[in-house]
C-alpha cells in the first residue's frame, strides 16, 4: 500500500460521517486528486521561478493540463480497480504501531504540503 491509498482512505473516512448519501468515495477521490495536483503545480512553479527549468507553460491556466493524468489515473484506480472496501480491509489488518506510523506520515504530508503551498502562493502572488 502506498501513501496515496492511505490519503484516499482517510479523506473518505472523514466524509463518510458527514455525507450519508454515499458520495463519500467521490469526495475522497476529489480531495486526493486535489492534494496531488496542488503538489505538482507547486513543484512546477518552484522549478520554473527559482531554477529556470521552463517546465511550465506561459499561461497559468495551462498548468491544469498537467493535472489531467493525475486525475485520470487516481479516478480510474479508485473507481475501477481498487475499492474503498479493499483498502479498509487491508488497513484494519495493520498492527496498531503500523497504523500510527501511517497516520504520522499522512499528517506530516498534509501539514507540509498545504500550508507550504498556500504560503508560497501568497508570497509569490504578493511579489508580482
Secondary structure by P-SEA (a helix, b strand, c coil): ccaaaaaaaaaaaaacccccccaaaaaaaaaaaaaaaaaaaaaaaaaaccccccccccccccccccaaaaaaaaaaaaaccccaaaaaaaaaaccaaaaaaaaaaaaaaaaacaaaaaaaaaaaaaac
